[in-house]
Amino acid sequence: MNGGAAARPAEGCWRGMGPGGLCGLWRRAAGPEEQRLLELLSYGLVALGAASALLLCFIPMPYGRYSSRRFGCLLPARPAWVLQELPSLLIPLGLAACGGPVTSDWPNRCLLGCFVVHYAHRSLIFPLLIRQGKPTPFFTFVLALLFCVYNGYLQGRSLSNYAKYPSGWLQDPCFITGFTGWLVGMAINIHSDHILRNLRKPGETGYKIPRGGLFEYVSGANFFGEILEWFGFALACYSIESLSFALCTLFILGSRAKQHHQWYLEKFEDYPKSRKIVIPFVY
C-alpha cells in the first residue's frame, strides 16, 4: 500500500499529514508481518504475566503499602498514576484516528470503546479520587508505563486494523456474554475501590478490614472485578490479543491479591477466615 494512499483524509488520517506522517507510517506498517508481531507480543504478554506472578511469590510488589525507596525515588501518587496509565488511553485513540480496514466496523468500535472507557476512568477519573495515596517508587512507575504502552499498542492495533467479525457479532452470545462480564467486572472494580477509599474517616490513620460488597467473600474484590472485566472483554473480542491480556491480568492481580490476603491475616487477628483470596468460593 503506497504512501499516497496512506495520506488520503477519506481513509482516516489526520488532516495535513503527508506520506511521511504518523498515519502514513502506521499504514505502511500494516500487513502479515505486523500481524505476526502482534501474535508474538500476545505470547510475550502471557509469559510476562506468568513471570511476574512467580517473582511476586518472593518479592512484594513495591506499590502502595509495600512502597520502598529501594526501588527508586518516590513519586507523588496522583501524577504518577495519570502518566503511567495514559498510554493505554492515548495509543488506541491515536491508532483509531489514523484509521484502518476495520476501524469503522461497529463491533470494533464497541470493543475499542470498552478498552478506552476503562482507561479513561483509570487515567483521568480514578487519580482524582485518590485521597492520600502512597507515593509510587520510580521503578514501579516505569514498569507500569511500559506495560501500558505495550498493551495499548497490542489491543489498539488489533481492534483498529486486524480483528474482523461476522455480521451480527453484536447479537452473538459470545459478545453479549463477554460484554456483560466486562460491564459487571468494571462495576465491581469501581465499587470495591470506593469501599477501600472510604475505610478511614477524615483524620484517621492506619489500616482497616474492608467490609461490604464482594469484600465479604474475597480479600481482593477490586482485583476480582478487573479480572472478570478483562475475561469478559476477551470473550467479546474473541482474539488472541485480548485473551493474552486477560491471562496476564489474572497472573499479576491474582498474585497481588494473595499478597494482600496474607498481609490481612497477619495484621488482623479477627480477619474473617472464611474469605477467599480473589475468586469467591473458589480461591
N, C-alpha and C positions, 0 to 999 in steps of 0.2 A: 504494500500500500504506500503510495508515494507521499512526499511531504505536502504537495499542493492539496491533495485530498484531505490531509490531516488538518489543514488550516481553514477549511470551509466552515463558516459560522453555522450553516444548516446542520452540520454534524456535531455540534455541541461545544466547539472550542470557544474560549473566551474571546470577545471582540478585540481585534487589534493584534492578536498574537500571530506571528508568521510561522513558517515551516520549522524554524529553529526554536520556537517557543515550547513551553512546558507541555501543552496539549499535543503538539506535534510529536514531541518526544515519546509520550505515552502511546500515541497511535502507532509509531514505528516499532515500539517495543512489543506490541501485541502479536501473538502468534503461538504456534505449538511449543516453541522453546520457553516462552514465559509461562504457558500453561503447565508445562513440566516443572518449571521452577516453583510454581505455586503448590504443586503436589509434593515436591521435596520439602518445601517450607512447612507444609502441613505435618509431614512426618517429623520434621525437626521440632515443631511446636509440642507434639506429644512427648518426644524424647526430653525436651526441656522441662516439661511439667513433671515427668517421672523422676528426672534427676534432681529437680528442686525438692520434690517430696521426700526423696531419700536423704538429701542434705539436711532438710528441716528436722529429720529424726535425731540429728546430733547437734545442730546449731539453731537456736530460736531465730525466727525471722526478726531482724533488727528493725522493728517498727512498733509504734505505739508504746505500750507498757514495757516492751523489750528493747527500746531505743538505747543506743550506747554510742559514745564518742569514738569507740574503737573502729567504727565503720565510717569515719569521716566527720567533718563538721556538721553540726545540726542546723537544719533549715527550718524556717517558720512553717507550720503545718499547712496553712491555707494556700499561700502561693506555690508551695512545693506540690500540693495535691493538684492544683489547677494545671500547672505546667506539665506534670508527668502524665496526666490523663488526656490533655488536649489533643495530642496527635491522633488518638483513636476517634476523635470527632472531626478534625480538620482534614485528615488524609482521605477518608472515604468521601467527604463532601467535595473535596478537590477533584478526586477521580470521577465522581458522578458529574461534576460540572464540565469536565473535559469530554464527557460522552463516551459511548461505547455501543457495540451492537445490541446489547440487551438493556441498556440503562433506562430506556423509556417503557420497558415492559412492566406491567402492573405488579406481577409477583416480585420482580427485582426491586421496584420502588418500595413496596411494602416491607420487604425483608431488610433492605438497606435502611429504611426508616426506623425499624426496630433497633438496629445497631446504633444508629445516630441518636435516637431518643435516649437510650441508656447512657451513652457517653455525654450527651448534653447535660443530663442530670448529674453524672458523676464529676464532670469537669467544671460546670458552671453553677449548679444549684447546691450540691452536697457541700462543697467547701464553705459556702456562705453560712451553712447551718452548724458548722463546727464551732463549738463554744471555746474550749481551751485545749485544743488538740496538742498531743505530744509532738515535739519537734521531730522532723524526719532526718535520719542520717543521710549524708550525701550519697553514699554507696547505694542505699535502698532507693533513693530518688532516681539515680542513673539507671538502675536495673528496671524500675517501673517505666521510665521514659522510653528505654529501648524496646521493652515489651510492647508498649502501646504503638510505637512506630511500626514494629514488625507485624503485629496483629491487625493494625489499622490498614496497612497495605494489603495483607493477605485477604481479609474479609471484604474490604472495599473493592479491590481489583477483581476478585472472583464475582461479586454481585453486579459490578458495572460492566464487565467485559466477557465473562465466560459462562456463568450459570444460566442454563436455558431450561425453561419449564414448559410443560404442555399447556395447551389452552384449558382453562377450567381449573388450574392448580389452586387458585384461591378458594375453591369449593371442595378440594380434595381432603379426605380425612386426615392425611399426614400434615397438611398445612394447618387445618383447623385445630387439631390436637396440639401441634407444636406451638402455634401462636397462643393458644390458651395457656400452655405451660410457661411460655415466655412472659405473658402478662401476669399470671398468678405469681410466678417467681419474682418478678420485679416488684410487685406489690408487697410480697413478704419481705424482700430485702429492704425496701424503703421503710416499712413499718417497724422492722427489727432495729434498723438504725435509729429510728425515732425513740424507741424504748431505751436503747443504750445512751443516747444523748441526754435523756431525762432521768437517768438513775440518781443523779445528785441534784439536790436543790441548790439555789444560788448561795454561794458562800461555803458549801460543803466540800470536803476533800476526801480522798481515799476511794476505794472500790467497793461496789455493792453487787449483790447477786441479781442478775437480770430476771425479771418476772413478767409474765404476761405474753400473749401471742404464742408463737412456737417455741419461745424460751422455756415454756413449761414442759417441753418434750426433748429439746436438744440444747447443748451449750452454744452451738454455732448457728443460731437461727438465721442470722444475716447471711452467713456463708451458704446455708442450705437454699435460701431464696435465690442467690446468684447462681448456684449450681443448677437448680431447676430451670432458671431463666435461660441459661445457655444450652441446656439439653433440649429444651423446647425450641429454641432458635435453630438448633442443629436439625431437629426433626422437620421443622418448617422449611429449612433451606435444602435439606437432603443432599448435602455436599461434603466432600472430604475436608474442605477448609473449615466449615462450621463445626463438624464433628471433632476435629483436632482441637479447636478452641474449647469445646465443652469438656473434653478429656483433660486438657491442660488445667482448666479451671477446677475440675474435680480433684486432681492430684494436689494442686497447690493449696486450695482452700480447705480440702479435707485434712491436710497436714496441719494447717494453721488452726483449724477447729480442734484437732486433737491436742495441740499445744495449749490452747485456751482451756479446754476441758480439764487437763491435768493441773493447770495453774489454779483453777477454781477449786478443785478437790483438795489441793494442798493448802490453799489460803483460808477456806471457809469450812469449819468443822460441820456446819449444818447444811452444806451444799446438798441439794437433792440427789440421792444416789440413783434414783430411777431415770434420770436424764441420760439420753444417749449423747453421742458426740456431735453428729451433724445430720444424720438421716433418721427421722422419727421412727421409733420402734425397731430399728434395724441396726444402726451403728452410731 
